[in-house]
Amino acid sequence: MRKRIRGRFVPGRTGPPESPKAAVSAVPRLVTNGGMHMIETAGVGNPAYTQCLPRTPDSVRTARRLVSSALHVWGMGAVEDAAWIVVSELMSNAVTHARLDVVRVTVTRMDDLLVRVAVTDQSRILPRSRPAGPEEETGRGLRLVAALCDDRWGVDSVRWGKTVWADLAAMGEPCGE
């Protein structure tokens, strides 16, 4: 059961592989980029990289490296700064509020000009924006994410947890494969 909570859903390509060769290419493969080991998950559908990380503050840095590596593989470095802030905020929320010891970070190329950054955790408690006073150090993250992605973010609830995602648009010409 998937439930969209907020934002505009941008569907990806889904469905069975068109040929046996496509089915073989659908098997996840390990990609090493600058010492970073990433799992390429989409032989069929939208290209994506994902990594399970411990739910610790140190994992925020690893998540940023995953995002950077994926963006550079796809030639989408123009959104790297915004993507770093988004994944940092989403990971920080998961580190602070999730239940179990592992979270999953996924970076998906939705099309030539759009990338989705998502963090999945095993807490069913939905994130919510809250007012933050001028002296408070927390409470601004989701508003910052919404501003960076032009309000294209949301939460997909599943039985065992949730995925919080944000779509970032690259400016300029579409990037090549």
Long-range contacts (C-beta under 8 A, 24 or more apart in sequence): 1-157, 1-158, 1-159, 2-156, 2-157, 2-158, 3-156, 3-157, 4-154, 4-155, 4-156, 5-126, 5-154, 5-155, 5-156, 5-157, 6-153, 6-154, 6-155, 7-151, 7-152, 7-153, 7-154, 7-165, 7-166, 7-167, 8-152, 8-154, 8-167, 9-154, 10-110, 10-114, 10-116, 10-152, 10-167, 12-45, 12-46, 12-108, 12-110, 13-44, 13-45, 13-46, 14-45, 15-44, 15-45, 16-44, 17-43, 17-44, 31-73, 33-69, 33-72, 33-73, 34-69, 36-65, 36-66, 36-69, 38-66, 38-69, 38-70, 41-106, 42-108, 46-108, 46-109, 46-110, 47-74, 47-108, 47-109, 48-106, 48-107, 48-108, 48-109, 49-73, 49-106, 49-107, 50-104, 50-105, 50-106, 50-107, 51-104, 51-105, 52-102, 52-103, 52-104, 53-91, 53-102, 53-103, 53-104, 53-105, 54-101, 54-102, 55-94, 55-95, 55-98, 55-100, 55-101, 55-102, 55-103, 55-121, 56-95, 57-92, 57-95, 59-91, 59-95, 59-103, 60-87, 60-88, 60-91, 60-92, 60-95, 63-87, 63-88, 63-91, 63-105, 63-119, 64-88, 66-105, 66-107, 67-105, 67-107, 67-117, 70-107, 70-109, 70-115, 71-107, 71-115, 74-109, 74-115, 74-175, 75-175, 75-176, 76-109, 76-115, 76-170, 76-175, 78-170, 78-171, 78-172, 79-115, 79-168, 79-169, 79-170, 82-148, 82-149, 82-168, 83-107, 83-115, 83-117, 83-168, 85-144, 85-145, 85-148, 86-117, 86-145, 86-148, 86-149, 86-166, 86-168, 87-117, 87-119, 89-141, 89-142, 89-144, 89-145, 90-117, 90-118, 90-119, 90-145, 90-164, 90-166, 91-119, 92-141, 93-119, 93-127, 93-141, 93-142, 93-164, 94-119, 94-121, 94-123, 94-164, 97-121, 97-123, 97-125, 97-127, 98-122, 98-123, 98-161, 99-123, 99-161, 106-163, 110-167, 111-174, 112-170, 112-174, 112-175, 113-169, 113-170, 113-171, 113-174, 113-175, 114-167, 114-168, 114-169, 114-170, 115-167, 115-168, 115-170, 116-165, 116-166, 116-167, 116-168, 117-165, 117-166, 117-168, 118-163, 118-164, 118-165, 118-166, 119-163, 119-164, 119-165, 120-161, 120-162, 120-163, 120-164, 121-161, 121-162, 122-160, 122-161, 123-161, 123-162, 124-157, 124-160, 124-161, 124-162, 126-155, 126-157, 126-162, 127-155, 127-164
